[in-house]
Amino acid sequence: MICIILGTRPEIIKMSPIIRECEKRGLDYFVIHSGQHYSFEMDKAFFEDLNLPEPKYNLDVGSGTQGGQTAKILTGIEGVLMDERPDVVLVQGDTNTVMAGALAASKLHIKVGHVEAGLRSFDRKMPEEINRVVADHISDYLFAPTGESEKNLLAEGIPDEKVFVAGNTVVDAVYQNREISNEKSEIMNTLGLKSGKYLLVTAHRAENVDDRDRLSGIINGINAVSEQYSLPVIFPMHPRTEKMMKEFGISPGGIRIIKPAGYLDFLQLEAHARLILTDSGGLQEESCILGVPCVTLRDNTERPETVDCGGNVLAGTDSKRIVEAAEEMINFVDCRETDDSAKPESPDNKLWQNPFGDGKTSERIIDICLKD
């Protein structure tokens, strides 16, 4: 029996291909939803939009301090695992749900598979970095998305027989969910947007939005890019970011702020943007897969492959550097689009080679789990 643990919407997205693979094969499995960000009642429509079955267990732990939230998740998952006794538990990413789920299973001597293992920002100030390191070192199957992630794990002394370079389920998710998005989303028409004629922005990380100087640098830089290229800016603003902008008295300028978009709508906004500017790790991956250039509003990234392949550049939060990075990516894409000899052979991305796999990662993960 396989147990799939998730607690945030990015985890639902990246685990959706694994859930579908279990369904396709008729496997004995179940899903635990921790409710780390939202209760299942708030996420129910999310599952419905992605055509996913409902979780068997909903813990509804809610928000809290790092320790308090982790403790609630750990206690809730432990109780379920003691009752169900699955053969393997699968967790994905770097949240408190991931660390708590891996720890609960490990202490009960249930095998743990960490999907997206080996990512490192090498910045222990980020709680996500601590979560992913702990999960990696207590897991039995480490599903590294790339060779770079594999190197990180081996460098930390993890036995190579535990490490599997499987690709990233985000590729499977983008391919599968974009088809659903094409059918269901009307966001482009609703907002009156034309493909390739706008900038898409997100910013939500505490180290950015809770710091007046960094947040001001981001807003000023985005407005400068918008003016330079005469492109409107679409910013689905996270409530935390909106709150801090008001608290700091920062004006959005010419930025068009909209409510956070649903996943299917957001996939359309990503796919048709001229340029994405973000501090999100997941968006760095998705933009790379979709062939849309990305500027990362951070000083480091645990997705260096996106930079190495040419699809992403680190800008930090200095407004001048953001403009320079935007120029670099837009000019790079313009040059590649007019040079047929520079295009890799890929049906979905004509600008660079997607480093995260072929869209069959979920199949490989399930195959490995079923071998033992």
N, C-alpha and C positions, 0 to 999 in steps of 0.2 A: 504494500500500500504506500502511496506517495502523498505526503502532506505539503501543500503549497501555502506559504505564509506571506502575506502582504499587508501593508498598512497605509500606503499613500498612493495617490493617483499615478505618479510616475512608475511605481512598482506594479500597479494594475496593468498599465500599458505594456511594460516590459515582460510581465509574466503572462500576458494574454496569449502569446503564441504557444507557451508551454501548456496552458489550460486547454487550448484548442487541440494540441497534439495528444493530450490525455483523453480528451473526448473522442477524437478521431480513432484512437486505438482501442477504445472501450476499456481503459485501465481503471483499476480501483484507486481512486484518489479523492481528496477533499481539500477545501480551501478554508483557511482562517483569515479573517479580516480583523486587524487589530483596532482599527478606528483611530490611528495615530493623528491624522489630520482632520478627518471628518467621520461622523458616524456612518454606518452602512446605509441608513435611510437617506442621507445626503448623497451617498455614492451610488445608490440603487440605479438611478438613471444613467450613470456612467457605465455600469455593467450592461444595462439594456442597450445603450448606444453601440457598444462594442460586440453585441450579440454573445455575451458571456453568461454562463449559469451563475446563480447566486451562490455566495459562500455558504458553507455549512455552519460555520461558527462566526459570530460577530461579537467582539470583545468590548467595543465602544469605550476605549480607555480615555479618549479625549486629550486635551493639552495638559501641560504641567512642566515642572522643572525637568532637566535632563534625567536626574536620578529618580524622581517621582514617576515620571512617565515610563521610564525603562522598567522600573519595579512592577508597575501595574501590568505592562505587557508580558513581562517574564512570568509573573504569577498566573495570568490568564492562560498563556500558551502552555505552561507546565501542566495545568489541570487537564486541558484538552488532550495533550500528548500522553498523559498517564492513562486516560480512558481509551484512546484510539490505538496507541502503540503502532504507529506507522513504521515501515522499513527505512524510509528516508524522508528527510525534511528539506525542502528547497526554499532558500531565501534569496533575495536579489538586492544588490546595491549597498547602501551605506547609512541607512536610517537606524533609529533606536529600535524599530521593529526587527530589523535584520540582526542586530547584535543580540537582542533579547531572545529572538527565535532560535538563533544558532546556539546560544548559551543554554537555553532550556533543553533543547534536544541533546546536546553534547553531555550534559549532566545526567540525562536519562539513558545514555549509551545508545542513542538513536543516531544513525548516520546523517551527516549534514552536507548538503550541496550548496555551495555559494556561487550563485550566478552573477557574473560580472566581477570576478575575483581579480585581485592584483592591481587595481587602480590606485595610484598614489599621487597626491599633490605635494607630499613631503612637508606638509604644514600642519603640525599637531595642534595649532590653535583652532583648527576647524574640527568641530565634533564629528563630522562625517568621516574624517581621516581616522580618528580613533575607532569608530564603529567598524570601518572596513578592515582595519588591521586586526582587531580582535576576532571578527568573524572569520577572516582568512586563517588565522592560526589555530582555530578549533574546528575547522571544517575537514571533512573526509574527501570531498570532491571539490576541487577548485576550478571552476569553469572560467578560464581566462579568455577575454574577448580577442586579444591580440598577442603577438610574440613579445611586445613591449611589456605587457602585463605579466606574462609568464616570467620574464627576466626579473621583474620586481619580486615575485614570489620566491624564486630560486635563490635570489640574493639574500633573502631573509631566512634561509635555511629550511624552507618547506620542501619535503621530499618530492622529487620529480614525478614519482608514480601517483601522486595525488593531484597533479596539475594537468589539465586538459585544455588545449587551445581550441575552443569550440566556436569562436565567433561571438557576436553580440546579438542577443534577442531583439535589440532595438531595430535591427535591419528587418527581421521577420515582422515585427510590429508595424513598422512604417509601410512595408509592402502590403500587408494584410489590411491594416486599418485605413490606409489611404483609399483603397477600393471602396470601403464603407463610406468614407468621407466624401468621395466624389459623388456618391448617390444621395447622401443625406444633407450635406451642408449647402447653405445658401448665403454664407457670410460675405463672399465677394460682392454679390449683387446688393445685399443689405447695406453694406458700407460704401457702395459705389466705387469699388477699387478696380483697377486694371492691372493685369499681370505684369510684373517687372517695373511698376511705376510708383512704388512706395517703399519706405524703410519700416522694418518691424523691430520693435524694441521690447525687451523684458529686463527687469532688475528686481531682485527680491532678497538677495543674500544680506544677512545682518551686517557683515563687515562693510558693505557698501551703503545700504539704505539707512543704517543707524549712525552714520558718520556724515556730518554736515558737509565737510569739504569734499569727500568722495562723491556724495550724491549730487552736489552742485556741479562738480566736474563732469559727471555723466550727463546731466541735463544740458549744460552749456555745450558740451561736445556734440551731442545729438542735434541740437538746434543748429549748430554751425555746419554740420554735414548736410542737414536738410536744406539750408540756405544755399550752400555751395552747389548742390546738384538739383535744386528746385524740385525736390521730392518730398511729398507729405510723409509724416511720421505717424505710424499706428502703434500705440503703447497700451496693450491690455494690462492695466496697472493692478498689481497685487495690493490688497488692503493695507498691508504693513508699509509698503512704499508710499501709498497715498497719505497715510497717517503721518509719516515722518516728513514728507514734503510740506504738509500744512504746519507741522510743529516747527520746522526750520524756516518757514516763510519763503520757500523756494517756488518761484513761478515756473510753470511748464513751458512758457513761451508759446511757440507755434505748434507744439506737440499735440496731437489729437489723442486724448485719453479715452479709452473705452473700458467697459467692465471686463473682468477676466473672461476669456472665451472658453467654451467647452473644447474638449480635445479634438473632436472631429472638425470643428470650425477652425481651431488653431492650426491643424495640419494644413488646411487650405491657405491660411495666411502665411505660413512658413513656405509652402511650396511655390507661391507666386511672388514672394518678396524680391526686391532687387538686392537687398542686403539685410542681414540680421545682425543686430547688436544686442548682446545678452551677457548675463553673468551665470546663466544656467549651464550645468554640465550636460544634461540631456539634449538641450538645443544645439550644443556644439556637435553632438553626434548626428542628430536628425538633419541639420542643415547640410552636413557633410554628405550624408546619404542622398539627400534630395538634390544636391548640386547647387545649393544656394550659398554664396559666400558669407562668412561669419566673422564678426569682430567681437572678441571676448573681453568683457569689461572687468577683468581680473588680472592680478599680477602673476598668477600661476594657473596651471590646469592639470587635472588628472587624466585628460584626454590628449596627450601630446601627439597622437597619431593624426588628429585633425589638422594640426599645424604642419606636421611633417609632410602630409600629402598635398598641402597647398590650399586647403579649404577654409583655414581659420588663421587668425593672427591675434596675439595677445596685445591689448592696448592699455590695460590698467584703467584708471579713472581720470587721468589728466586730460582736460578738454583738447589741448593741442595734439596730444598723442592719439586721441580718438579720431580726430580729423585725418591725421596722417595714415592711420591704420585703415580707415574707410577708403581713402584714396588708393592705398596699396591694393586692397582687395577688389575694388571696382575696376581699376586699371588692369589688374591681372586677368580678371574675367573677360573684360573687353578684348584684350589681346588674344586670349585663348579662343574666344568665340570666332575670331576672324582667321585663326590659324588651324586649318584642318589637321595638319601633321602633328599638332600638339595634343590632340584629343585622344584619351585612352579609349579602347574598345569596350564600351559599356552602354547598354541600352537606356539606362536610367540617368546616368550622369556623364555628360559630355565634357566635363571640365577637369576632373581628377579621379583617380581610382579610389573607390570606397574601401577603407582599410578594415571594416568591421565584419566582413563575411558576406555570404551568398544568400542569406535569407532562410537557411536550413539549420540554424543553430539549435532551435528547440528540438528538432529531430535527433541531433547528436546528443544533447543533454539527456533526453529520455532513454536513448539507446544505452548510454553509459550507466545510468541508474539501474536499468533492468539487467545488466550483465551479472551483477553480484547477487 
